[in-house]
Amino acid sequence: MADGPDIAVFPPTVSVAAPLAAVALEWLVPVGLLPAPGTPIILIPGLLFLVGAGALAISGDRAFKAAGTNVDPRQAALTLVRTGPFRVTRNPMYLGMVLLQLGLALTFSLDWALLGAVCVWLILHFGVVLREEAYLVSRFGDAYRDYLSETRRWL
């Protein structure tokens, strides 16, 4: 068994690169689909997504630390965490990264960040989540299989 999952990319890198790419693309190739920044119809949901993203990141981090396991997905999982947001979704911090992209798109009227949210989800799903799940099945066996059957992957 490996010391950690064989993930294809470090998730925070994706979460930082996507909005930077969206801003660059917005500057180079403006699309203009979303209303102007500050328009309440997109600003309010955008801010709610940003708050939700932060809440998922903080609560997920706290649940890992309280359980005494590694937060860095490149390191070994020391225990199976099923508390906090992990009761509702198996990937709260990754879900938060997708919500962050949506929140930035709406809050700052970044059309390209909407596509970025899809790209972040795809990269996390195929490059991280599926690989982590295979690792966690090998690491925790039936306990993780039970968790898989009881808790949704994303929402």
VMD Tcl script that builds the backbone (N, CA, C; Angstrom):
set m [mol new atoms 465]
animate dup $m
set s [atomselect $m all]
$s set {name element resname resid chain x y z} {
  {N N MET 1 A 0.846 -1.178 0.000}
  {CA C MET 1 A 0.000 0.000 0.000}
  {C C MET 1 A 0.890 1.240 0.000}
  {N N ALA 2 A 0.545 2.224 -0.779}
  {CA C ALA 2 A 1.306 3.465 -0.848}
  {C C ALA 2 A 1.126 4.266 0.429}
  {N N ASP 3 A 2.068 5.164 0.680}
  {CA C ASP 3 A 1.965 6.039 1.848}
  {C C ASP 3 A 0.830 7.041 1.704}
  {N N GLY 4 A 0.436 7.311 0.497}
  {CA C GLY 4 A -0.650 8.243 0.230}
  {C C GLY 4 A -1.233 7.938 -1.131}
  {N N PRO 5 A -2.355 8.569 -1.463}
  {CA C PRO 5 A -2.971 8.310 -2.764}
  {C C PRO 5 A -2.114 8.864 -3.898}
  {N N ASP 6 A -2.204 8.226 -5.028}
  {CA C ASP 6 A -1.457 8.639 -6.211}
  {C C ASP 6 A -2.275 9.680 -6.975}
  {N N ILE 7 A -2.386 10.880 -6.383}
  {CA C ILE 7 A -3.191 11.917 -7.025}
  {C C ILE 7 A -2.399 12.556 -8.162}
  {N N ALA 8 A -3.128 13.023 -9.162}
  {CA C ALA 8 A -2.491 13.586 -10.356}
  {C C ALA 8 A -2.070 15.037 -10.171}
  {N N VAL 9 A -2.716 15.737 -9.260}
  {CA C VAL 9 A -2.453 17.160 -9.073}
  {C C VAL 9 A -2.741 17.528 -7.622}
  {N N PHE 10 A -2.006 18.489 -7.100}
  {CA C PHE 10 A -2.234 18.985 -5.743}
  {C C PHE 10 A -3.437 19.931 -5.794}
  {N N PRO 11 A -4.552 19.601 -5.135}
  {CA C PRO 11 A -5.798 20.356 -5.292}
  {C C PRO 11 A -5.699 21.875 -5.098}
  {N N PRO 12 A -4.989 22.378 -4.096}
  {CA C PRO 12 A -4.928 23.843 -3.980}
  {C C PRO 12 A -4.328 24.533 -5.213}
  {N N THR 13 A -3.452 23.844 -5.914}
  {CA C THR 13 A -2.875 24.421 -7.132}
  {C C THR 13 A -3.970 24.676 -8.161}
  {N N VAL 14 A -4.876 23.733 -8.301}
  {CA C VAL 14 A -5.988 23.877 -9.241}
  {C C VAL 14 A -6.889 25.023 -8.807}
  {N N SER 15 A -7.140 25.111 -7.515}
  {CA C SER 15 A -8.035 26.127 -6.977}
  {C C SER 15 A -7.479 27.540 -7.141}
  {N N VAL 16 A -6.174 27.674 -7.187}
  {CA C VAL 16 A -5.540 28.980 -7.393}
  {C C VAL 16 A -5.370 29.268 -8.885}
  {N N ALA 17 A -4.980 28.266 -9.647}
  {CA C ALA 17 A -4.717 28.468 -11.077}
  {C C ALA 17 A -5.994 28.818 -11.850}
  {N N ALA 18 A -7.111 28.215 -11.490}
  {CA C ALA 18 A -8.352 28.439 -12.245}
  {C C ALA 18 A -8.804 29.901 -12.222}
  {N N PRO 19 A -8.874 30.559 -11.057}
  {CA C PRO 19 A -9.297 31.958 -11.107}
  {C C PRO 19 A -8.270 32.870 -11.782}
  {N N LEU 20 A -6.988 32.545 -11.649}
  {CA C LEU 20 A -5.975 33.339 -12.341}
  {C C LEU 20 A -6.157 33.225 -13.856}
  {N N ALA 21 A -6.409 32.011 -14.315}
  {CA C ALA 21 A -6.660 31.800 -15.749}
  {C C ALA 21 A -7.938 32.522 -16.176}
  {N N ALA 22 A -8.960 32.498 -15.331}
  {CA C ALA 22 A -10.224 33.167 -15.665}
  {C C ALA 22 A -10.031 34.673 -15.805}
  {N N VAL 23 A -9.268 35.254 -14.908}
  {CA C VAL 23 A -9.011 36.696 -14.980}
  {C C VAL 23 A -8.225 37.018 -16.253}
  {N N ALA 24 A -7.216 36.218 -16.554}
  {CA C ALA 24 A -6.420 36.454 -17.767}
  {C C ALA 24 A -7.285 36.320 -19.020}
  {N N LEU 25 A -8.107 35.275 -19.066}
  {CA C LEU 25 A -8.972 35.081 -20.235}
  {C C LEU 25 A -10.024 36.187 -20.339}
  {N N GLU 26 A -10.535 36.622 -19.196}
  {CA C GLU 26 A -11.520 37.704 -19.189}
  {C C GLU 26 A -10.909 38.976 -19.780}
  {N N TRP 27 A -9.644 39.194 -19.495}
  {CA C TRP 27 A -8.951 40.368 -20.002}
  {C C TRP 27 A -8.639 40.216 -21.497}
  {N N LEU 28 A -8.198 39.004 -21.884}
  {CA C LEU 28 A -7.809 38.771 -23.276}
  {C C LEU 28 A -8.996 38.561 -24.212}
  {N N VAL 29 A -9.999 37.815 -23.728}
  {CA C VAL 29 A -11.152 37.448 -24.565}
  {C C VAL 29 A -12.435 37.635 -23.762}
  {N N PRO 30 A -12.845 38.884 -23.546}
  {CA C PRO 30 A -14.062 39.099 -22.754}
  {C C PRO 30 A -15.290 38.529 -23.470}
  {N N VAL 31 A -16.147 37.881 -22.689}
  {CA C VAL 31 A -17.329 37.258 -23.263}
  {C C VAL 31 A -18.568 38.117 -23.028}
  {N N GLY 32 A -18.730 38.621 -21.825}
  {CA C GLY 32 A -19.831 39.526 -21.524}
  {C C GLY 32 A -21.189 38.881 -21.334}
  {N N LEU 33 A -21.222 37.612 -20.927}
  {CA C LEU 33 A -22.512 36.945 -20.684}
  {C C LEU 33 A -23.141 37.354 -19.355}
  {N N LEU 34 A -22.325 37.470 -18.329}
  {CA C LEU 34 A -22.838 37.806 -16.999}
  {C C LEU 34 A -23.092 39.300 -16.891}
  {N N PRO 35 A -24.062 39.682 -16.057}
  {CA C PRO 35 A -24.281 41.116 -15.817}
  {C C PRO 35 A -23.037 41.760 -15.204}
  {N N ALA 36 A -23.030 43.063 -15.175}
  {CA C ALA 36 A -21.887 43.811 -14.636}
  {C C ALA 36 A -21.620 43.424 -13.179}
  {N N PRO 37 A -20.357 43.483 -12.760}
  {CA C PRO 37 A -20.033 43.197 -11.353}
  {C C PRO 37 A -20.839 44.103 -10.430}
  {N N GLY 38 A -21.278 43.545 -9.328}
  {CA C GLY 38 A -22.046 44.315 -8.349}
  {C C GLY 38 A -23.540 44.254 -8.561}
  {N N THR 39 A -23.987 43.671 -9.665}
  {CA C THR 39 A -25.419 43.521 -9.899}
  {C C THR 39 A -25.966 42.525 -8.883}
  {N N PRO 40 A -26.959 42.949 -8.082}
  {CA C PRO 40 A -27.425 42.092 -6.975}
  {C C PRO 40 A -27.831 40.677 -7.381}
  {N N ILE 41 A -28.372 40.498 -8.578}
  {CA C ILE 41 A -28.845 39.174 -8.982}
  {C C ILE 41 A -27.713 38.152 -9.078}
  {N N ILE 42 A -26.481 38.596 -9.311}
  {CA C ILE 42 A -25.349 37.667 -9.307}
  {C C ILE 42 A -24.447 37.876 -8.100}
  {N N LEU 43 A -24.419 39.106 -7.560}
  {CA C LEU 43 A -23.540 39.395 -6.425}
  {C C LEU 43 A -23.953 38.611 -5.182}
  {N N ILE 44 A -25.222 38.591 -4.876}
  {CA C ILE 44 A -25.692 37.919 -3.648}
  {C C ILE 44 A -25.427 36.416 -3.706}
  {N N PRO 45 A -25.815 35.713 -4.776}
  {CA C PRO 45 A -25.466 34.285 -4.821}
  {C C PRO 45 A -23.953 34.066 -4.841}
  {N N GLY 46 A -23.233 34.953 -5.515}
  {CA C GLY 46 A -21.781 34.823 -5.560}
  {C C GLY 46 A -21.168 34.885 -4.171}
  {N N LEU 47 A -21.610 35.840 -3.380}
  {CA C LEU 47 A -21.105 35.961 -2.011}
  {C C LEU 47 A -21.505 34.764 -1.164}
  {N N LEU 48 A -22.710 34.248 -1.375}
  {CA C LEU 48 A -23.144 33.052 -0.640}
  {C C LEU 48 A -22.278 31.846 -0.997}
  {N N PHE 49 A -21.937 31.701 -2.284}
  {CA C PHE 49 A -21.039 30.614 -2.695}
  {C C PHE 49 A -19.663 30.771 -2.038}
  {N N LEU 50 A -19.175 32.012 -1.978}
  {CA C LEU 50 A -17.860 32.245 -1.364}
  {C C LEU 50 A -17.879 31.911 0.123}
  {N N VAL 51 A -18.944 32.294 0.804}
  {CA C VAL 51 A -19.066 31.960 2.229}
  {C C VAL 51 A -19.158 30.445 2.404}
  {N N GLY 52 A -19.959 29.797 1.567}
  {CA C GLY 52 A -20.073 28.337 1.628}
  {C C GLY 52 A -18.745 27.653 1.378}
  {N N ALA 53 A -17.985 28.159 0.405}
  {CA C ALA 53 A -16.667 27.588 0.096}
  {C C ALA 53 A -15.747 27.706 1.301}
  {N N GLY 54 A -15.745 28.863 1.920}
  {CA C GLY 54 A -14.906 29.069 3.110}
  {C C GLY 54 A -15.326 28.183 4.263}
  {N N ALA 55 A -16.632 28.062 4.465}
  {CA C ALA 55 A -17.135 27.224 5.561}
  {C C ALA 55 A -16.754 25.763 5.349}
  {N N LEU 56 A -16.864 25.282 4.122}
  {CA C LEU 56 A -16.491 23.892 3.837}
  {C C LEU 56 A -14.994 23.672 4.037}
  {N N ALA 57 A -14.186 24.617 3.586}
  {CA C ALA 57 A -12.732 24.486 3.735}
  {C C ALA 57 A -12.339 24.475 5.211}
  {N N ILE 58 A -12.871 25.401 5.969}
  {CA C ILE 58 A -12.506 25.504 7.392}
  {C C ILE 58 A -13.020 24.310 8.179}
  {N N SER 59 A -14.275 23.938 7.970}
  {CA C SER 59 A -14.827 22.819 8.743}
  {C C SER 59 A -14.177 21.496 8.366}
  {N N GLY 60 A -13.855 21.314 7.079}
  {CA C GLY 60 A -13.156 20.098 6.654}
  {C C GLY 60 A -11.771 20.010 7.265}
  {N N ASP 61 A -11.053 21.122 7.251}
  {CA C ASP 61 A -9.719 21.183 7.849}
  {C C ASP 61 A -9.783 20.876 9.349}
  {N N ARG 62 A -10.744 21.463 10.016}
  {CA C ARG 62 A -10.892 21.231 11.468}
  {C C ARG 62 A -11.232 19.772 11.772}
  {N N ALA 63 A -12.083 19.174 10.952}
  {CA C ALA 63 A -12.448 17.765 11.175}
  {C C ALA 63 A -11.231 16.864 11.014}
  {N N PHE 64 A -10.412 17.125 10.008}
  {CA C PHE 64 A -9.187 16.339 9.817}
  {C C PHE 64 A -8.245 16.509 11.003}
  {N N LYS 65 A -8.042 17.747 11.409}
  {CA C LYS 65 A -7.115 18.010 12.520}
  {C C LYS 65 A -7.627 17.411 13.819}
  {N N ALA 66 A -8.925 17.492 14.061}
  {CA C ALA 66 A -9.503 16.914 15.278}
  {C C ALA 66 A -9.336 15.398 15.292}
  {N N ALA 67 A -9.380 14.780 14.123}
  {CA C ALA 67 A -9.232 13.325 14.022}
  {C C ALA 67 A -7.764 12.899 14.038}
  {N N GLY 68 A -6.868 13.878 13.931}
  {CA C GLY 68 A -5.445 13.566 13.965}
  {C C GLY 68 A -4.915 12.959 12.672}
  {N N THR 69 A -5.498 13.344 11.550}
  {CA C THR 69 A -5.027 12.828 10.269}
  {C C THR 69 A -4.472 13.957 9.418}
  {N N ASN 70 A -3.789 13.607 8.366}
  {CA C ASN 70 A -3.165 14.590 7.486}
  {C C ASN 70 A -4.203 15.296 6.622}
  {N N VAL 71 A -4.064 16.602 6.511}
  {CA C VAL 71 A -4.929 17.389 5.630}
  {C C VAL 71 A -4.409 17.328 4.199}
  {N N ASP 72 A -3.111 17.280 4.034}
  {CA C ASP 72 A -2.475 17.230 2.716}
  {C C ASP 72 A -2.815 15.896 2.051}
  {N N PRO 73 A -3.512 15.927 0.905}
  {CA C PRO 73 A -3.939 14.674 0.273}
  {C C PRO 73 A -2.789 13.851 -0.307}
  {N N ARG 74 A -1.591 14.398 -0.329}
  {CA C ARG 74 A -0.434 13.647 -0.819}
  {C C ARG 74 A 0.159 12.754 0.269}
  {N N GLN 75 A -0.292 12.978 1.498}
  {CA C GLN 75 A 0.223 12.202 2.627}
  {C C GLN 75 A -0.753 11.088 2.998}
  {N N ALA 76 A -0.272 10.184 3.818}
  {CA C ALA 76 A -1.093 9.042 4.239}
  {C C ALA 76 A -2.301 9.487 5.054}
  {N N ALA 77 A -3.405 8.795 4.842}
  {CA C ALA 77 A -4.581 8.978 5.681}
  {C C ALA 77 A -4.372 8.144 6.937}
  {N N LEU 78 A -4.433 8.781 8.085}
  {CA C LEU 78 A -4.167 8.083 9.335}
  {C C LEU 78 A -5.424 7.519 9.964}
  {N N THR 79 A -6.551 8.125 9.641}
  {CA C THR 79 A -7.840 7.658 10.155}
  {C C THR 79 A -8.935 8.069 9.177}
  {N N LEU 80 A -10.047 7.376 9.219}
  {CA C LEU 80 A -11.187 7.688 8.378}
  {C C LEU 80 A -12.029 8.742 9.095}
  {N N VAL 81 A -12.235 9.879 8.459}
  {CA C VAL 81 A -12.982 10.987 9.062}
  {C C VAL 81 A -14.411 10.963 8.543}
  {N N ARG 82 A -15.360 10.900 9.478}
  {CA C ARG 82 A -16.780 10.861 9.120}
  {C C ARG 82 A -17.573 11.903 9.892}
  {N N THR 83 A -16.880 12.859 10.471}
  {CA C THR 83 A -17.519 13.887 11.289}
  {C C THR 83 A -17.552 15.210 10.529}
  {N N GLY 84 A -18.213 16.196 11.134}
  {CA C GLY 84 A -18.295 17.512 10.509}
  {C C GLY 84 A -18.938 17.418 9.142}
  {N N PRO 85 A -18.393 18.127 8.163}
  {CA C PRO 85 A -19.004 18.119 6.827}
  {C C PRO 85 A -18.873 16.772 6.125}
  {N N PHE 86 A -17.987 15.913 6.629}
  {CA C PHE 86 A -17.806 14.589 6.022}
  {C C PHE 86 A -18.998 13.670 6.302}
  {N N ARG 87 A -19.939 14.108 7.138}
  {CA C ARG 87 A -21.180 13.357 7.340}
  {C C ARG 87 A -22.105 13.528 6.141}
  {N N VAL 88 A -21.948 14.647 5.419}
  {CA C VAL 88 A -22.852 15.007 4.326}
  {C C VAL 88 A -22.233 14.759 2.954}
  {N N THR 89 A -20.951 15.022 2.830}
  {CA C THR 89 A -20.245 14.851 1.562}
  {C C THR 89 A -18.863 14.278 1.836}
  {N N ARG 90 A -18.407 13.387 0.966}
  {CA C ARG 90 A -17.087 12.782 1.165}
  {C C ARG 90 A -15.968 13.736 0.794}
  {N N ASN 91 A -16.298 14.816 0.105}
  {CA C ASN 91 A -15.273 15.735 -0.397}
  {C C ASN 91 A -15.611 17.201 -0.128}
  {N N PRO 92 A -15.809 17.573 1.126}
  {CA C PRO 92 A -16.233 18.954 1.388}
  {C C PRO 92 A -15.212 20.004 0.958}
  {N N MET 93 A -13.939 19.727 1.130}
  {CA C MET 93 A -12.942 20.729 0.756}
  {C C MET 93 A -12.847 20.880 -0.765}
  {N N TYR 94 A -13.007 19.789 -1.492}
  {CA C TYR 94 A -12.993 19.869 -2.951}
  {C C TYR 94 A -14.275 20.524 -3.468}
  {N N LEU 95 A -15.382 20.215 -2.840}
  {CA C LEU 95 A -16.638 20.884 -3.175}
  {C C LEU 95 A -16.488 22.387 -2.934}
  {N N GLY 96 A -15.821 22.747 -1.847}
  {CA C GLY 96 A -15.559 24.154 -1.564}
  {C C GLY 96 A -14.736 24.816 -2.661}
  {N N MET 97 A -13.801 24.076 -3.239}
  {CA C MET 97 A -12.977 24.634 -4.323}
  {C C MET 97 A -13.818 24.921 -5.561}
  {N N VAL 98 A -14.783 24.067 -5.836}
  {CA C VAL 98 A -15.680 24.303 -6.971}
  {C C VAL 98 A -16.596 25.493 -6.664}
  {N N LEU 99 A -17.132 25.542 -5.445}
  {CA C LEU 99 A -17.985 26.667 -5.063}
  {C C LEU 99 A -17.219 27.984 -5.085}
  {N N LEU 100 A -15.940 27.938 -4.743}
  {CA C LEU 100 A -15.106 29.134 -4.813}
  {C C LEU 100 A -15.087 29.688 -6.234}
  {N N GLN 101 A -14.915 28.816 -7.216}
  {CA C GLN 101 A -14.883 29.265 -8.613}
  {C C GLN 101 A -16.228 29.885 -9.013}
  {N N LEU 102 A -17.313 29.245 -8.610}
  {CA C LEU 102 A -18.638 29.784 -8.925}
  {C C LEU 102 A -18.858 31.120 -8.223}
  {N N GLY 103 A -18.430 31.197 -6.975}
  {CA C GLY 103 A -18.570 32.445 -6.225}
  {C C GLY 103 A -17.774 33.575 -6.842}
  {N N LEU 104 A -16.553 33.288 -7.270}
  {CA C LEU 104 A -15.733 34.317 -7.924}
  {C C LEU 104 A -16.349 34.732 -9.252}
  {N N ALA 105 A -16.867 33.753 -9.991}
  {CA C ALA 105 A -17.506 34.059 -11.279}
  {C C ALA 105 A -18.653 35.040 -11.086}
  {N N LEU 106 A -19.514 34.764 -10.131}
  {CA C LEU 106 A -20.690 35.609 -9.928}
  {C C LEU 106 A -20.351 36.926 -9.240}
  {N N THR 107 A -19.501 36.878 -8.235}
  {CA C THR 107 A -19.172 38.094 -7.491}
  {C C THR 107 A -18.464 39.120 -8.371}
  {N N PHE 108 A -17.556 38.649 -9.222}
  {CA C PHE 108 A -16.760 39.567 -10.031}
  {C C PHE 108 A -17.127 39.540 -11.517}
  {N N SER 109 A -18.228 38.883 -11.843}
  {CA C SER 109 A -18.716 38.787 -13.215}
  {C C SER 109 A -17.628 38.265 -14.158}
  {N N LEU 110 A -17.069 37.118 -13.785}
  {CA C LEU 110 A -16.020 36.480 -14.577}
  {C C LEU 110 A -16.617 35.296 -15.340}
  {N N ASP 111 A -17.010 35.551 -16.574}
  {CA C ASP 111 A -17.606 34.493 -17.391}
  {C C ASP 111 A -16.711 33.258 -17.463}
  {N N TRP 112 A -15.422 33.474 -17.628}
  {CA C TRP 112 A -14.485 32.358 -17.776}
  {C C TRP 112 A -14.374 31.524 -16.505}
  {N N ALA 113 A -14.683 32.092 -15.354}
  {CA C ALA 113 A -14.635 31.322 -14.108}
  {C C ALA 113 A -15.762 30.293 -14.049}
  {N N LEU 114 A -16.845 30.520 -14.797}
  {CA C LEU 114 A -17.898 29.494 -14.869}
  {C C LEU 114 A -17.344 28.234 -15.538}
  {N N LEU 115 A -16.631 28.418 -16.635}
  {CA C LEU 115 A -15.970 27.294 -17.285}
  {C C LEU 115 A -14.880 26.745 -16.360}
  {N N GLY 116 A -14.222 27.641 -15.656}
  {CA C GLY 116 A -13.194 27.223 -14.698}
  {C C GLY 116 A -13.745 26.311 -13.620}
  {N N ALA 117 A -14.965 26.577 -13.180}
  {CA C ALA 117 A -15.584 25.724 -12.151}
  {C C ALA 117 A -15.777 24.306 -12.680}
  {N N VAL 118 A -16.204 24.198 -13.926}
  {CA C VAL 118 A -16.368 22.875 -14.547}
  {C C VAL 118 A -15.013 22.182 -14.658}
  {N N CYS 119 A -14.012 22.924 -15.086}
  {CA C CYS 119 A -12.664 22.348 -15.218}
  {C C CYS 119 A -12.119 21.914 -13.865}
  {N N VAL 120 A -12.315 22.734 -12.844}
  {CA C VAL 120 A -11.857 22.378 -11.491}
  {C C VAL 120 A -12.537 21.090 -11.052}
  {N N TRP 121 A -13.857 21.006 -11.255}
  {CA C TRP 121 A -14.568 19.792 -10.858}
  {C C TRP 121 A -14.025 18.574 -11.588}
  {N N LEU 122 A -13.850 18.683 -12.904}
  {CA C LEU 122 A -13.353 17.544 -13.687}
  {C C LEU 122 A -11.952 17.119 -13.236}
  {N N ILE 123 A -11.072 18.079 -13.039}
  {CA C ILE 123 A -9.707 17.770 -12.609}
  {C C ILE 123 A -9.720 17.127 -11.230}
  {N N LEU 124 A -10.498 17.684 -10.311}
  {CA C LEU 124 A -10.559 17.105 -8.971}
  {C C LEU 124 A -11.192 15.717 -8.996}
  {N N HIS 125 A -12.263 15.569 -9.747}
  {CA C HIS 125 A -12.962 14.286 -9.776}
  {C C HIS 125 A -12.071 13.172 -10.336}
  {N N PHE 126 A -11.514 13.408 -11.521}
  {CA C PHE 126 A -10.738 12.352 -12.177}
  {C C PHE 126 A -9.282 12.286 -11.723}
  {N N GLY 127 A -8.714 13.431 -11.356}
  {CA C GLY 127 A -7.304 13.450 -10.989}
  {C C GLY 127 A -7.029 13.266 -9.514}
  {N N VAL 128 A -8.065 13.436 -8.683}
  {CA C VAL 128 A -7.850 13.351 -7.236}
  {C C VAL 128 A -8.853 12.401 -6.573}
  {N N VAL 129 A -10.134 12.709 -6.667}
  {CA C VAL 129 A -11.159 11.992 -5.904}
  {C C VAL 129 A -11.181 10.493 -6.202}
  {N N LEU 130 A -11.252 10.126 -7.469}
  {CA C LEU 130 A -11.314 8.694 -7.795}
  {C C LEU 130 A -10.052 7.969 -7.334}
  {N N ARG 131 A -8.919 8.622 -7.424}
  {CA C ARG 131 A -7.658 8.031 -6.972}
  {C C ARG 131 A -7.621 7.915 -5.449}
  {N N GLU 132 A -8.116 8.944 -4.772}
  {CA C GLU 132 A -8.177 8.887 -3.306}
  {C C GLU 132 A -9.100 7.762 -2.847}
  {N N GLU 133 A -10.228 7.618 -3.522}
  {CA C GLU 133 A -11.172 6.579 -3.127}
  {C C GLU 133 A -10.554 5.191 -3.253}
  {N N ALA 134 A -9.838 4.942 -4.325}
  {CA C ALA 134 A -9.172 3.644 -4.485}
  {C C ALA 134 A -8.152 3.426 -3.365}
  {N N TYR 135 A -7.404 4.458 -3.042}
  {CA C TYR 135 A -6.422 4.380 -1.956}
  {C C TYR 135 A -7.120 4.105 -0.617}
  {N N LEU 136 A -8.201 4.831 -0.349}
  {CA C LEU 136 A -8.887 4.692 0.940}
  {C C LEU 136 A -9.556 3.336 1.088}
  {N N VAL 137 A -10.031 2.757 -0.006}
  {CA C VAL 137 A -10.570 1.395 0.050}
  {C C VAL 137 A -9.458 0.427 0.438}
  {N N SER 138 A -8.284 0.593 -0.168}
  {CA C SER 138 A -7.170 -0.307 0.173}
  {C C SER 138 A -6.670 -0.063 1.593}
  {N N ARG 139 A -6.793 1.147 2.064}
  {CA C ARG 139 A -6.289 1.502 3.408}
  {C C ARG 139 A -7.262 1.094 4.518}
  {N N PHE 140 A -8.563 1.348 4.316}
  {CA C PHE 140 A -9.542 1.151 5.388}
  {C C PHE 140 A -10.555 0.043 5.121}
  {N N GLY 141 A -10.524 -0.559 3.933}
  {CA C GLY 141 A -11.357 -1.711 3.630}
  {C C GLY 141 A -12.844 -1.483 3.797}
  {N N ASP 142 A -13.483 -2.396 4.543}
  {CA C ASP 142 A -14.939 -2.361 4.694}
  {C C ASP 142 A -15.442 -1.088 5.367}
  {N N ALA 143 A -14.665 -0.527 6.262}
  {CA C ALA 143 A -15.087 0.722 6.920}
  {C C ALA 143 A -15.271 1.821 5.879}
  {N N TYR 144 A -14.364 1.897 4.913}
  {CA C TYR 144 A -14.504 2.915 3.870}
  {C C TYR 144 A -15.595 2.531 2.878}
  {N N ARG 145 A -15.732 1.257 2.582}
  {CA C ARG 145 A -16.820 0.828 1.687}
  {C C ARG 145 A -18.182 1.190 2.290}
  {N N ASP 146 A -18.321 1.019 3.610}
  {CA C ASP 146 A -19.561 1.428 4.272}
  {C C ASP 146 A -19.783 2.929 4.123}
  {N N TYR 147 A -18.730 3.697 4.310}
  {CA C TYR 147 A -18.809 5.145 4.168}
  {C C TYR 147 A -19.222 5.516 2.742}
  {N N LEU 148 A -18.672 4.818 1.760}
  {CA C LEU 148 A -19.037 5.062 0.359}
  {C C LEU 148 A -20.532 4.863 0.133}
  {N N SER 149 A -21.076 3.844 0.759}
  {CA C SER 149 A -22.495 3.553 0.541}
  {C C SER 149 A -23.414 4.477 1.352}
  {N N GLU 150 A -22.888 5.117 2.369}
  {CA C GLU 150 A -23.716 5.950 3.254}
  {C C GLU 150 A -23.629 7.448 2.977}
  {N N THR 151 A -22.561 7.888 2.302}
  {CA C THR 151 A -22.316 9.321 2.150}
  {C C THR 151 A -22.055 9.642 0.683}
  {N N ARG 152 A -22.677 10.691 0.205}
  {CA C ARG 152 A -22.524 11.083 -1.196}
  {C C ARG 152 A -21.114 11.606 -1.478}
  {N N ARG 153 A -20.683 11.408 -2.714}
  {CA C ARG 153 A -19.353 11.853 -3.114}
  {C C ARG 153 A -19.281 13.378 -3.126}
  {N N TRP 154 A -20.253 14.025 -3.738}
  {CA C TRP 154 A -20.213 15.486 -3.859}
  {C C TRP 154 A -21.355 16.142 -3.095}
  {N N LEU 155 A -22.566 15.936 -3.527}
  {CA C LEU 155 A -23.721 16.557 -2.849}
  {C C LEU 155 A -24.781 15.523 -2.541}
}
mol reanalyze $m
mol bondsrecalc $m
mol representation Tube
mol addrep $m
